[in-house]
Amino acid sequence: MNFGDKDFYLPKIAPWVPGPPLMRHTTGPPPAKPAAAKTTGSRFCRLKADGLQFTRKQNTNSRQAEEPEAITKMAAHSKKDEAGQVERVRRKKPSNIRAAPQAVGKGQGVEQPLVPPSLTSEDPLNRPEEALGQALCLLQDEEWERKTEGLRLVRALAEHHAEVLLPELHYVTTVVIAEVKNLRSIVSRDAITTMAHLFTHLQREMDSEVEGAARTLLHKAGETSLFIRQGVELALGTLVHHCSPGRVLQGLLAGGLRHRNPVCRAATSRSLLMLLQVVGVSRVLTGKKTFASEIIPAVSTLAFDAAQEVRTHARAALRYLGSHKKAESAVEKFVHLKDQSAVKQLLL
């Protein structure tokens, strides 16, 4: 046997002979041919052959007839979904929404009535002359507990013993303003509250200290601590209500009109709106021209500030001015020519 021969390991294949195809032998009769489908225009029909079920495309007309029903159901579901979404939005609507600048009526300015801020009262001192020296000594101490005690004595002197405090008012105010800048928040907040007491109880006697105090308070308004910012808002409110409007205006413009921090500019804008309400629109537009010539351009500038909170208060102030018949003539007189048309639209 020769293993090198190729015929040894290749299978033997019979030559192909043309002829009829091979068929499996069956003993029974041949299967009947399937009946031809009726030409009803249908593209889908079912045929049974050899016990097997085949599926072909059905009529497109039936599919088109089913589509309107599906579209109707989808539309009904979408309407239900929209109604449910509207209902959910109504339920989630917050109750404390702040009105947009355009939502406030003409001449209203602020929705709530203007009320001076209230302060806690201090007890009278038995020996106020000695208490003044003691307060100044405590404020020079490094311990924060002793500083807060000294500030409490200053508040009591301002409320009950103003005649003792007035001769040293400038020195005391300078020391208190220095404590407003204190890095310890509890001392700073206590000093801010003390400034509010000084403005409330001494009123016009604090006019000479308004500019420096306003500058410091407005700068402090830019801090992130809500504890400090609430105290600044309280102190600025007492400043606006109880000191001379001209001095207050000068202090606000010098301290916050061009401040880099938008929070400080927002505090300035809010204080200017409050000042307009305290003075009164009639007095502003018919009184001394100096006051109107300074506050109207300032409010007009803040009304187009990049920060929304700044714009909100400034535009409310312009609407408050717009309730007077001389508002447009005042804008033409005190506002730059290129800004007059935009500012007049905010008066409405």
Phi, psi and chi 1 to 4 in degrees:
 res  aa     phi    psi   chi1   chi2   chi3   chi4
   1 MET       -  128.1 -178.0 -179.8  -64.6      -
   2 ASN  -100.2  109.8 -173.3    7.7      -      -
   3 PHE   -74.2  -11.4  -69.9   95.5      -      -
   4 GLY   -79.9  -12.1      -      -      -      -
   5 ASP   -73.4  131.9 -169.4   -0.9      -      -
   6 LYS   -70.0  -28.2  -65.5 -178.1 -180.0  179.5
   7 ASP   -71.3  -12.4  -66.0  -23.3      -      -
   8 PHE   -69.8  -40.9  176.0   76.3      -      -
   9 TYR  -109.4   -1.9   56.4   89.1      -      -
  10 LEU   -90.2  141.4  -68.8  177.6      -      -
  11 PRO   -71.2  152.6   25.7  -32.2      -      -
  12 LYS   -86.3  121.9  -58.6  -64.6 -176.4  177.8
  13 ILE  -112.8  128.8  -59.1  175.6      -      -
  14 ALA   -72.9  145.5      -      -      -      -
  15 PRO   -67.4  147.1   24.0  -33.3      -      -
  16 TRP   -78.5  133.6  178.2   76.7      -      -
  17 VAL  -122.6  125.3  178.7      -      -      -
  18 PRO   -67.0  142.0   23.6  -32.0      -      -
  19 GLY   176.5 -173.9      -      -      -      -
  20 PRO   -68.9  152.8   26.4  -35.3      -      -
  21 PRO   -68.1  148.5   25.1  -32.5      -      -
  22 LEU   -72.2  139.6  -62.5  175.8      -      -
  23 MET  -129.0  143.1  -61.6 -177.2   64.5      -
  24 ARG   -72.6  135.5 -168.6  173.1   63.9  177.9
  25 HIS   -76.8  128.4  175.9   71.7      -      -
  26 THR  -124.8  143.2   55.4      -      -      -
  27 THR   -80.7  -29.4   57.5      -      -      -
  28 GLY   -83.0 -177.6      -      -      -      -
  29 PRO   -72.1  155.4   24.2  -32.9      -      -
  30 PRO   -65.3  148.5   24.5  -33.9      -      -
  31 PRO   -64.9  144.0   22.3  -31.4      -      -
  32 ALA   -72.8  147.4      -      -      -      -
  33 LYS   -71.7  141.8  -66.4 -176.5  179.8 -179.8
  34 PRO   -67.0  144.8   22.8  -32.0      -      -
  35 ALA   -67.3  141.2      -      -      -      -
  36 ALA   -69.2  138.4      -      -      -      -
  37 ALA   -70.6  142.6      -      -      -      -
  38 LYS   -68.5  140.9  -64.1 -178.3  179.8 -179.7
  39 THR   -81.1   82.1   57.3      -      -      -
  40 THR  -102.6    9.3   57.6      -      -      -
  41 GLY    83.9    3.0      -      -      -      -
  42 SER   -82.8  143.5   65.9      -      -      -
  43 ARG  -101.9   -9.4  -63.9  176.5   58.4 -171.9
  44 PHE  -122.2  122.9  -70.1   94.9      -      -
  45 CYS  -144.9  164.4   61.7      -      -      -
  46 ARG  -115.8  129.9  -63.5  179.5 -179.7  -87.2
  47 LEU  -122.1  145.5  -61.5  177.5      -      -
  48 LYS  -117.2  122.7  -67.6 -175.5  178.6 -179.5
  49 ALA  -144.1  126.8      -      -      -      -
  50 ASP    58.2   38.0  -66.6  -21.7      -      -
  51 GLY    73.1    4.3      -      -      -      -
  52 LEU  -105.4  148.3  -61.0  177.5      -      -
  53 GLN  -114.5  122.5 -174.0  174.3   -0.4      -
  54 PHE  -110.9  146.3  -59.1   95.9      -      -
  55 THR  -118.6  126.6  -56.7      -      -      -
  56 ARG  -116.8  174.2  -65.9 -177.5 -178.7  177.5
  57 LYS   -64.5  136.7  -68.6 -174.3  178.0  179.9
  58 GLN   -94.1 -176.4  -64.4 -178.4   -0.1      -
  59 ASN   -69.4  133.0 -168.5   -1.1      -      -
  60 THR   -70.7  -24.6   56.3      -      -      -
  61 ASN   -65.0  -39.9  -63.6  -28.6      -      -
  62 SER   -65.7  -37.5   62.3      -      -      -
  63 ARG   -65.6  -42.4 -177.7  178.1   62.5 -179.3
  64 GLN   -64.2  -31.5  -66.6  175.7   -2.3      -
  65 ALA   -71.3  -30.9      -      -      -      -
  66 GLU   -79.3  -23.9  -67.5  175.9   -1.7      -
  67 GLU   -61.5  -45.4  -75.4 -178.7   -4.6      -
  68 PRO   -56.6  -37.0  -23.7   33.8      -      -
  69 GLU   -64.9  -42.0  -64.3 -175.2   19.3      -
  70 ALA   -64.3  -41.7      -      -      -      -
  71 ILE   -62.6  -41.2  -65.8  173.8      -      -
  72 THR   -62.2  -43.1  -54.9      -      -      -
  73 LYS   -64.4  -41.4  -67.5 -179.8 -179.6  179.4
  74 MET   -63.6  -40.1  -68.8  173.5   63.0      -
  75 ALA   -63.3  -40.9      -      -      -      -
  76 ALA   -63.3  -43.5      -      -      -      -
  77 HIS   -63.4  -40.3  -74.7  -62.0      -      -
  78 SER   -64.2  -38.3   64.0      -      -      -
  79 LYS   -64.4  -40.4  -70.9 -178.4  179.5  178.9
  80 LYS   -63.7  -40.9  -69.0 -178.8 -179.0  179.1
  81 ASP   -64.0  -42.0  -66.7  -19.2      -      -
  82 GLU   -62.6  -42.9  -69.7  177.3    0.1      -
  83 ALA   -62.4  -40.5      -      -      -      -
  84 GLY   -66.0  -38.9      -      -      -      -
  85 GLN   -64.5  -42.7  -69.9  176.7    2.1      -
  86 VAL   -61.4  -40.2  171.8      -      -      -
  87 GLU   -65.2  -41.3 -175.1   64.8   25.4      -
  88 ARG   -64.8  -39.2  -72.9 -166.3  -66.7  -89.7
  89 VAL   -63.8  -39.7  170.2      -      -      -
  90 ARG   -64.8  -38.4  -71.8  177.3 -179.3  173.0
  91 ARG   -69.8  -33.8  -72.5 -161.2  -60.9  -94.1
  92 LYS   -86.2   -0.6  -67.1 -179.4  179.9  179.6
  93 LYS   -64.3  123.1 -176.4  177.5  180.0 -179.1
  94 PRO   -67.9  151.7   23.6  -32.2      -      -
  95 SER   -86.4  -25.0   58.3      -      -      -
  96 ASN  -102.3   62.6   55.1  -13.1      -      -
  97 ILE   -87.1  132.3  -64.1  179.1      -      -
  98 ARG   -86.0  135.1  -61.7  178.8   63.8 -177.3
  99 ALA   -68.2  139.7      -      -      -      -
 100 ALA   -71.1  160.6      -      -      -      -
 101 PRO   -56.6  -33.7  -25.6   32.8      -      -
 102 GLN   -79.5  -14.8  -65.5   82.2    2.1      -
 103 ALA   -83.5  -14.3      -      -      -      -
 104 VAL   -85.7  134.8 -175.7      -      -      -
 105 GLY   -67.7  169.9      -      -      -      -
 106 LYS   -66.5  128.4 -179.7  179.6  179.2 -179.7
 107 GLY    78.3    2.8      -      -      -      -
 108 GLN   -81.7  -42.7  -69.7 -178.3   -1.2      -
 109 GLY    75.7  -77.1      -      -      -      -
 110 VAL  -129.4  143.1  170.8      -      -      -
 111 GLU   -71.0  -37.5  -63.3   84.0  -10.1      -
 112 GLN   -88.7  148.2  -61.7  179.9   -5.4      -
 113 PRO   -66.1  150.7   22.8  -32.5      -      -
 114 LEU   -83.0  117.9 -167.3   64.0      -      -
 115 VAL  -128.1  131.5  178.3      -      -      -
 116 PRO   -61.6  141.5  -20.2   31.2      -      -
 117 PRO   -65.6  144.5   20.8  -30.3      -      -
 118 SER   -96.1  150.4   58.5      -      -      -
 119 LEU  -125.9  155.0  -59.0  172.5      -      -
 120 THR   -75.1  146.3   57.0      -      -      -
 121 SER   -92.2  146.6 -179.8      -      -      -
 122 GLU  -104.6  156.7  -61.6  -71.8  -15.4      -
 123 ASP   -79.7  147.4  -63.8  -29.5      -      -
 124 PRO   -63.7  158.0  -18.0   29.5      -      -
 125 LEU  -103.2  144.4  -57.3  173.7      -      -
 126 ASN   -72.5  -43.4  -65.2  -31.7      -      -
 127 ARG  -125.3   84.2  -69.0  175.4  -71.6 -176.4
 128 PRO   -64.4  -32.7   20.2  -30.2      -      -
 129 GLU   -63.3  -43.5  -68.0   81.4    3.6      -
 130 GLU   -70.7  -32.6  -63.8 -179.8    5.6      -
 131 ALA   -65.0  -33.3      -      -      -      -
 132 LEU   -64.4  -47.7  177.7   59.0      -      -
 133 GLY   -63.7  -38.4      -      -      -      -
 134 GLN   -64.6  -39.6 -176.2 -178.5    0.0      -
 135 ALA   -63.1  -42.5      -      -      -      -
 136 LEU   -66.2  -36.3  -65.5  176.0      -      -
 137 CYS   -67.7  -40.5  -68.6      -      -      -
 138 LEU   -66.0  -34.9  -68.8  172.7      -      -
 139 LEU   -70.0  -19.9  -71.2  172.0      -      -
 140 GLN   -85.6   -8.0  -60.4  -63.0  -33.0      -
 141 ASP   -76.4  157.6 -158.7  -71.3      -      -
 142 GLU   -88.7  -19.4  -64.8  -62.8  -31.3      -
 143 GLU   -75.5  131.0  -63.7  -67.6  -27.3      -
 144 TRP   -70.3  -28.0   66.9  -91.9      -      -
 145 GLU   -65.5  -38.2  -64.9   90.6  -14.8      -
 146 ARG   -72.5  -33.3  -64.8  175.1   65.9   83.4
 147 LYS   -63.9  -44.8  -73.7 -178.7  178.8  -65.6
 148 THR   -64.5  -33.3   55.5      -      -      -
 149 GLU   -66.9  -40.9  177.1   62.2   20.0      -
 150 GLY   -63.3  -38.2      -      -      -      -
 151 LEU   -67.3  -34.7  -67.9  169.8      -      -
 152 ARG   -64.1  -39.8 -174.4 -167.6   68.6   81.1
 153 LEU   -64.8  -37.8  -67.6  176.0      -      -
 154 VAL   -64.2  -40.3  172.3      -      -      -
 155 ARG   -64.1  -40.1  -67.0 -164.2  -64.4  -89.4
 156 ALA   -67.6  -38.6      -      -      -      -
 157 LEU   -64.4  -41.8  -70.6  169.0      -      -
 158 ALA   -66.1  -35.0      -      -      -      -
 159 GLU   -80.6  -40.5 -176.7  176.3   -4.3      -
 160 HIS  -115.7  -19.6  -58.4  -71.7      -      -
 161 HIS  -135.3   56.6  -47.5  -76.3      -      -
 162 ALA   -62.8  -32.6      -      -      -      -
 163 GLU   -65.3  -25.6   68.4  -78.0   -4.5      -
 164 VAL   -80.6  -33.0  177.3      -      -      -
 165 LEU   -82.5  -31.4 -172.4   60.5      -      -
 166 LEU   -59.0  -41.2  -73.4  177.0      -      -
 167 PRO   -61.3  -27.8  -25.1   35.4      -      -
 168 GLU  -110.8   25.7  -58.5  -66.2  -26.3      -
 169 LEU   -63.8  -44.1 -178.5   59.6      -      -
 170 HIS   -63.6  -43.4  176.6   69.7      -      -
 171 TYR   -66.5  -43.7 -179.7   72.4      -      -
 172 VAL   -63.2  -42.6  171.8      -      -      -
 173 THR   -64.2  -39.2  -55.2      -      -      -
 174 THR   -62.8  -40.3  -56.5      -      -      -
 175 VAL   -67.9  -40.0  173.9      -      -      -
 176 VAL   -67.6  -41.3  173.9      -      -      -
 177 ILE   -62.2  -35.6  -69.7  176.0      -      -
 178 ALA   -63.9  -35.2      -      -      -      -
 179 GLU   -75.1  -21.9  -64.0  -56.5  -31.9      -
 180 VAL   -61.3  -32.3  171.3      -      -      -
 181 LYS   -84.0    2.8  -56.3  174.9 -175.5  178.2
 182 ASN   -60.8  139.7 -163.7  -59.2      -      -
 183 LEU   -72.7  -22.6  -61.9  179.5      -      -
 184 ARG   -80.5  121.6 -175.1  177.1  -73.2  -86.0
 185 SER   -64.4  -35.3   59.7      -      -      -
 186 ILE   -68.1  -35.9 -170.2  169.5      -      -
 187 VAL   -71.6  -41.7  177.2      -      -      -
 188 SER   -62.4  -44.7  177.7      -      -      -
 189 ARG   -64.9  -37.9  172.3   59.7 -170.5  -95.9
 190 ASP   -66.0  -37.9 -144.1   15.2      -      -
 191 ALA   -68.9  -37.1      -      -      -      -
 192 ILE   -64.0  -42.2  -67.3  169.8      -      -
 193 THR   -64.0  -36.8  -54.9      -      -      -
 194 THR   -63.8  -38.4  -55.9      -      -      -
 195 MET   -62.5  -38.6  -68.6  -59.0  -57.0      -
 196 ALA   -62.3  -39.2      -      -      -      -
 197 HIS   -65.6  -40.3  -81.9  -98.5      -      -
 198 LEU   -63.2  -43.3  -67.6  173.8      -      -
 199 PHE   -65.9  -37.9  -67.3  134.3      -      -
 200 THR   -72.1  -44.3  -58.9      -      -      -
 201 HIS   -91.7  -27.7  -59.4  -61.2      -      -
 202 LEU   -99.6  -21.9  -57.2 -178.5      -      -
 203 GLN    50.7 -116.1  -60.3 -173.4    0.7      -
 204 ARG   -64.8  -17.0  -60.5  -64.2  176.5   93.6
 205 GLU   -67.2  -17.1  -59.8  -69.4  -18.9      -
 206 MET   -93.4    6.8  -72.0  -71.1  -66.2      -
 207 ASP   -59.2  -38.2  -76.5   -8.0      -      -
 208 SER   -69.8  -16.1   59.0      -      -      -
 209 GLU  -104.2    1.8  -46.6  -62.5  -27.3      -
 210 VAL   -66.4  -45.3  162.6      -      -      -
 211 GLU   -63.0  -47.7 -174.1  170.9   -9.4      -
 212 GLY   -65.6  -37.9      -      -      -      -
 213 ALA   -68.3  -42.7      -      -      -      -
 214 ALA   -63.3  -40.5      -      -      -      -
 215 ARG   -61.8  -44.3 -171.5 -173.7  -60.9  -87.6
 216 THR   -68.0  -41.8  -56.4      -      -      -
 217 LEU   -66.7  -42.0  -69.1  172.5      -      -
 218 LEU   -65.3  -37.1  -71.2  171.4      -      -
 219 HIS   -66.0  -36.4 -178.8   74.1      -      -
 220 LYS   -71.1  -23.0 -157.6   70.2  177.7  177.2
 221 ALA   -65.7  -18.4      -      -      -      -
 222 GLY   -80.8   -0.6      -      -      -      -
 223 GLU   -74.8  155.4  -66.9 -164.8    1.1      -
 224 THR   -79.6  -17.5   56.8      -      -      -
 225 SER   -72.3  120.6  173.3      -      -      -
 226 LEU   -64.4  -31.7 -178.3   62.7      -      -
 227 PHE   -57.9  -41.8  179.8   66.9      -      -
 228 ILE   -77.2  -42.2  -62.9  -63.8      -      -
 229 ARG   -65.7  -35.2  -69.9  166.2   64.3  175.4
 230 GLN   -65.6  -38.7  -72.6  176.6  -14.3      -
 231 GLY   -66.0  -38.0      -      -      -      -
 232 VAL   -64.7  -42.2  170.0      -      -      -
 233 GLU   -60.9  -39.6 -174.5  175.7   -7.2      -
 234 LEU   -63.5  -46.9  172.8   69.1      -      -
 235 ALA   -66.2  -40.2      -      -      -      -
 236 LEU   -66.7  -33.8  -70.9  173.9      -      -
 237 GLY   -63.8  -43.4      -      -      -      -
 238 THR   -68.1  -34.5   57.8      -      -      -
 239 LEU   -61.1  -46.5  168.9   70.6      -      -
 240 VAL   -67.8  -37.9  170.2      -      -      -
 241 HIS   -76.5  -32.1  -84.1   87.4      -      -
 242 HIS  -114.9   -9.2  -60.6  -65.5      -      -
 243 CYS  -105.6  170.3  -63.5      -      -      -
 244 SER   -63.9  132.3  -60.4      -      -      -
 245 PRO   -58.4  -38.3  -24.3   33.7      -      -
 246 GLY   -63.8  -43.4      -      -      -      -
 247 ARG   -67.7  -38.5  -66.8  -66.9 -174.4   92.4
 248 VAL   -63.5  -43.6  173.1      -      -      -
 249 LEU   -61.1  -44.1  179.2   60.7      -      -
 250 GLN   -62.0  -41.7  -67.1  -65.7  -30.8      -
 251 GLY   -66.4  -40.6      -      -      -      -
 252 LEU   -67.0  -43.4  -66.6  175.8      -      -
 253 LEU   -67.7  -39.1  -62.7 -177.1      -      -
 254 ALA   -70.7  -32.2      -      -      -      -
 255 GLY   -93.0  -25.4      -      -      -      -
 256 GLY  -136.6   -9.0      -      -      -      -
 257 LEU   -64.2  -41.7 -179.4   61.5      -      -
 258 ARG  -108.8   22.7  -56.0  -67.2  179.7 -176.5
 259 HIS   -68.6  145.1 -156.1  -76.2      -      -
 260 ARG   -73.1  -28.9  -66.3 -177.3  178.2 -179.0
 261 ASN   -82.3  123.4 -166.8  -27.7      -      -
 262 PRO   -64.3  -25.7   20.7  -31.4      -      -
 263 VAL   -67.5  -38.7 -179.0      -      -      -
 264 CYS   -67.1  -39.8  -60.4      -      -      -
 265 ARG   -66.6  -34.3  -63.5 -162.4  -56.3  -87.6
 266 ALA   -65.7  -39.6      -      -      -      -
 267 ALA   -64.3  -37.5      -      -      -      -
 268 THR   -64.6  -45.2  -55.4      -      -      -
 269 SER   -62.2  -42.8 -179.4      -      -      -
 270 ARG   -64.5  -39.7 -178.3  174.1   56.4 -110.6
 271 SER   -68.7  -35.8  -59.8      -      -      -
 272 LEU   -66.7  -39.3  -70.6  174.6      -      -
 273 LEU   -61.6  -43.7  170.5   60.0      -      -
 274 MET   -63.6  -37.8 -165.9 -175.9  -52.1      -
 275 LEU   -65.2  -40.1 -179.2   61.2      -      -
 276 LEU   -61.0  -39.6  -80.2  174.4      -      -
 277 GLN   -70.8  -35.8  -66.5  177.9  -44.9      -
 278 VAL   -68.4  -44.3  170.3      -      -      -
 279 VAL   -73.0  -42.5  176.5      -      -      -
 280 GLY   101.0  137.5      -      -      -      -
 281 VAL   -66.4  -35.0   61.2      -      -      -
 282 SER   -66.2  -41.4  179.1      -      -      -
 283 ARG   -69.0  -33.0 -176.8 -179.4  170.1 -171.4
 284 VAL   -68.0  -43.9  170.1      -      -      -
 285 LEU   -87.7  -19.8  -63.5  177.4      -      -
 286 THR  -112.8   -5.1   60.7      -      -      -
 287 GLY   -89.7 -141.2      -      -      -      -
 288 LYS   -65.6  136.6  -66.5 -177.8  178.9 -179.6
 289 LYS   -71.9  -21.0  -65.8 -177.8  179.5 -179.4
 290 THR   -63.4  -43.6  -54.6      -      -      -
 291 PHE   -65.8  -47.5 -169.1   85.4      -      -
 292 ALA   -66.1  -35.9      -      -      -      -
 293 SER   -69.9  -14.5   64.6      -      -      -
 294 GLU  -102.9  -39.9  -67.8  178.2  -11.3      -
 295 ILE   -80.5  -34.0 -165.9  170.3      -      -
 296 ILE   -67.8  -47.3  -67.0  176.9      -      -
 297 PRO   -62.0  -35.5  -22.5   33.7      -      -
 298 ALA   -65.8  -45.5      -      -      -      -
 299 VAL   -66.0  -36.9  171.8      -      -      -
 300 SER   -65.5  -36.1  -58.9      -      -      -
 301 THR   -67.7  -44.9  -59.8      -      -      -
 302 LEU   -69.1  -23.0  -65.8  172.9      -      -
 303 ALA   -66.9  -17.3      -      -      -      -
 304 PHE  -117.5   26.7  -61.6   96.3      -      -
 305 ASP   -69.7  157.3 -167.0  -87.8      -      -
 306 ALA   -69.9  -26.8      -      -      -      -
 307 ALA   -87.0  134.4      -      -      -      -
 308 GLN   -66.4  -41.1 -178.8  179.6   -0.1      -
 309 GLU   -63.8  -35.0 -170.8  176.0    0.2      -
 310 VAL   -66.2  -45.0 -179.3      -      -      -
 311 ARG   -63.5  -37.4  -63.0 -165.3  -54.0  -92.2
 312 THR   -60.2  -49.1  -60.2      -      -      -
 313 HIS   -70.0  -39.0  -62.2  -64.3      -      -
 314 ALA   -67.0  -40.5      -      -      -      -
 315 ARG   -71.0  -31.8  -65.5 -176.0 -179.7 -171.1
 316 ALA   -64.1  -36.9      -      -      -      -
 317 ALA   -65.4  -39.0      -      -      -      -
 318 LEU   -67.4  -38.7  -72.9  175.4      -      -
 319 ARG   -65.5  -34.6  -74.6 -167.4  -61.1  -86.4
 320 TYR   -64.1  -41.1 -176.9   74.5      -      -
 321 LEU   -66.9  -33.4  -71.7  172.0      -      -
 322 GLY   -66.6  -11.8      -      -      -      -
 323 SER   -73.2  -12.1   61.6      -      -      -
 324 HIS   -98.0  147.2 -161.5  -84.9      -      -
 325 LYS   -70.1  -20.6   58.9 -177.2  180.0 -179.9
 326 LYS   -94.5   12.5  -67.4 -174.3  177.5 -178.3
 327 ALA   -66.9  -45.6      -      -      -      -
 328 GLU   -64.9  -40.4  -69.8 -168.9    7.8      -
 329 SER   -65.7  -34.1   60.4      -      -      -
 330 ALA   -68.1  -37.4      -      -      -      -
 331 VAL   -64.8  -43.2  169.2      -      -      -
 332 GLU   -63.3  -26.8  -65.2  174.0   -4.0      -
 333 LYS   -86.9  -36.4 -173.6 -178.7  -61.5 -176.7
 334 PHE  -112.3  -12.4  -58.6  121.0      -      -
 335 VAL  -102.3  147.1  178.1      -      -      -
 336 HIS   -60.0  147.8 -162.4  -84.1      -      -
 337 LEU   -60.0  -40.7 -177.8   61.1      -      -
 338 LYS   -70.9  -17.8   65.7  176.9 -177.6  178.8
 339 ASP  -102.6   -3.0  -59.9  -32.0      -      -
 340 GLN   -65.1  -42.5  -72.6 -177.9    8.2      -
 341 SER   -65.0  -41.4   58.9      -      -      -
 342 ALA   -66.6  -39.1      -      -      -      -
 343 VAL   -69.8  -36.7  173.4      -      -      -
 344 LYS   -63.6  -33.7  -74.8 -178.9 -179.3  179.3
 345 GLN   -66.5  -29.6  -68.4  178.9   -1.3      -
 346 LEU   -78.9  -13.1  -63.1  177.3      -      -
 347 LEU   -74.1  -21.5  -64.2  175.8      -      -
 348 LEU   -77.1      -  -56.3  176.6      -      -
